[in-house]
Amino acid sequence: MAKSWVNSAERDGADLHLELSGTGGRRAALIAALREAVRDGRLAPGTRLPPYRSLAADLGVARNTVADAYAELVAEGWLTARQGSGTRVADRTAPLPRTRRGSAKAPPRARASTPTASPSRPALSPPTHDLRQGTPDASAFPRAAWLTSYRRALQQAPNEVFGPGDPAGRIELREALAEYLARARGVRTDADRIVVCSGFAHALRLLFGGGVLRGPLAVEAYGLPFHRDLIAAAGVRTVPLPLDEHGARVDRLGPERAVLLTPAHQFPTGGPLHAERRSAVIDWAWARGGVVLEDDYDGEFRYDRKPVGAVQGLDPERVILLGSVSKSLSPAVRLGWMVLPERYVEGVLAAKGEREAWASVLDQLSLADFLASGSYDRHVRRMRQRYRSRRDRLVAALAAQAPHVEVTGVAAGLHAVLRLPPGTERSAVKAAAWQGVALDGLAGFRHPETDMEAADGLVVGYATPPEHAYEAALEALCRGLPGAI
Ligand SMILES: Cc1ncc(COP(=O)(O)O)c(C=O)c1O
């Protein structure tokens, strides 16, 4: 015997799925299922249980069976019954067993399993000083402004919003993005050529997993292994392009028909793609009938160099621009966009499927409002100042305490690269760990097939710690550097 029950929230308050199974009769099965639900936390202390009649009707059992089961569990101390307040889960229930990751109530540590995480993720306990690249300052998420946008979006949303979503994304968001990207990043597009997705990683899945683009794909010799793995999982080979002080050596592009670049701020080494190479790569795309994938992951954060617009602005027919809010707002929002040459729009939409299955339509509307109301610009401006000041403090601390260490890639973005003498990177990562500092060496980002000379360095994500913890993180970083004063 097995029976499922989903209690209607409208009628009785709480939703709960119960499985009645076993051979001991319905009363025993119901008692066991309720005990289990309390034990594993699905029925929290204080939760009011449904009246006998409605539970009996939902389960297809006699009313007395439910009454008996409740009485038994009250007697055992699992439930309480009080005149006027119904039957509730008792407050004093046994604590849940501890899980391997910590207390059962503690939220899981997102970073350890974040797919866009750096190459070396720590196992369990959080580091004292987290200087891994990849995450903006989580304590600075603009909660109040986001809530205002969310509330406004919800109030103004027509009813059709609550039906299945358009796989292209909400028109309000696509229009707001077209305006914002043109203004802030020099992108040339209209809303029809934008497809909303859940971030850069999702865009890669759609393009390669969805069969829109075929391999092999040229990539920069240093990049996020997670992205290379995603592409490989779609059966596409990546071919490394060497880097020099002007960015990717696009003159070394081979027979590939697509290339993935981080032109505004090479990830992770840090420089912009030289102006001549920006036009050279467009020429290459025309000559080959190919396409440039532009990962514009942190294009908003530039400090003291001239703004570098998106390569897409040079030629919207030869570039797919991919962006997301993961650096500007938070990787938890899971919203991104693809600005496509017209010929790819249909294929990407087909890869997405008939309905929006990835990006919450309500979040899309919130972001549309956030952009259109100017909150996004305000937030980016505020964060730019904060990160610039952190960058300056990092550079000053290194100049004072480790003057022999060269700092590069600091004109933009949320991380810097500290160059080290050859052969010293691994011990420097270890020395940092001794000081409680988590960071990555450059080696973890290197394409396994590149023949480019290896560069030793530490990638320091200066955006990650909350403001109050930054100074201590810097001190610990400097203490761990070889030859620090
Ligand atoms: C190089 C690079 N590209 C893109 C992204 C954005 O990825 P996603 O939008 O999937 O969070 C990141 C991380 O934020 C990144 O480091």
The ligand as an SDF file (V2000), in Angstrom:
LIG
                    3D

 16 16  0  0  0  0  0  0  0  0999 V2000
   35.8320   34.4000  -16.9550 C   0  0  0  0  0  0  0  0  0  0  0  0
   34.4030   34.4250  -16.5180 C   0  0  0  0  0  0  0  0  0  0  0  0
   33.4490   34.4550  -17.4480 N   0  0  0  0  0  0  0  0  0  0  0  0
   32.1320   34.4920  -17.1150 C   0  0  0  0  0  0  0  0  0  0  0  0
   31.7400   34.4890  -15.8030 C   0  0  0  0  0  0  0  0  0  0  0  0
   30.2750   34.5420  -15.4840 C   0  0  0  0  0  0  0  0  0  0  0  0
   29.7610   33.2480  -15.3540 O   0  0  0  0  0  0  0  0  0  0  0  0
   28.2270   33.0310  -15.0140 P   0  0  0  0  0  0  0  0  0  0  0  0
   27.4580   34.0900  -15.7280 O   0  0  0  0  0  0  0  0  0  0  0  0
   27.9310   31.6480  -15.5360 O   0  0  0  0  0  0  0  0  0  0  0  0
   28.0790   33.1080  -13.5310 O   0  0  0  0  0  0  0  0  0  0  0  0
   32.7100   34.4220  -14.7950 C   0  0  0  0  0  0  0  0  0  0  0  0
   32.3370   34.4040  -13.3650 C   0  0  0  0  0  0  0  0  0  0  0  0
   31.6310   35.2140  -12.8570 O   0  0  0  0  0  0  0  0  0  0  0  0
   34.0670   34.4130  -15.1560 C   0  0  0  0  0  0  0  0  0  0  0  0
   35.0350   34.3760  -14.2440 O   0  0  0  0  0  0  0  0  0  0  0  0
  1  2  1  0
  2  3  1  0
  2 15  2  0
  3  4  2  0
  4  5  1  0
  5  6  1  0
  5 12  2  0
  6  7  1  0
  7  8  1  0
  8  9  2  0
  8 10  1  0
  8 11  1  0
 12 13  1  0
 12 15  1  0
 13 14  2  0
 15 16  1  0
M  END
$$$$
